[in-house]
Amino acid sequence: MRKFMLAFVAIATLSLTACKNEASDKVDQSKKEIAEERDSKQQSFPVMEFEEKEFDFGTVDEGEVVEHTFAFTNTGDAPLIVSNATASCGCTVPTWTKEAVASGEKGEMVVKFNTTGKPNQQMKQIRITANTSSGKETLRIKAFVNPKNNNAGSPVK
């Protein structure tokens, strides 16, 4: 059994040392040059620059639907495409410019917030998926929602 283990260790050692060729010797020089040229060209991305990333509606009454338009400019070197926008709650609905926004041009993200069933302090996030270098942007809205007075018209005891 010892001879078998010793033979196994010897074969494993030889096979590992035999494969110790330099990886750089195996690289095709023409492919290396193509890769270096590709990497040297900096890829252009659009940049989604918002005038504001957070908006406070202040105090609103429960049941109101309020909206705000977030304006943005593409300050990058490529056309900006917003592929999706989702909110942290179903009470908040974003809509956005569907066409590609060229470099230097403006677009907008309209956010509607339905305050029904949302009394007290509220803060919602809108997550935007776009072809920017990070691939995502975040906006925030907040409001203090005055609860409905459910006791209106009740007799005083």
Beta strands, then each sheet from edge to edge (+ up, - down):
strand 1: 48-50
strand 2: 54-61
strand 3: 65-74
strand 4: 82-87
strand 5: 92-96
strand 6: 106-114
strand 7: 120-130
strand 8: 136-146
sheet 1: 1+ 3- 6+ 5-
sheet 2: 2+ 8+ 7- 4+
end
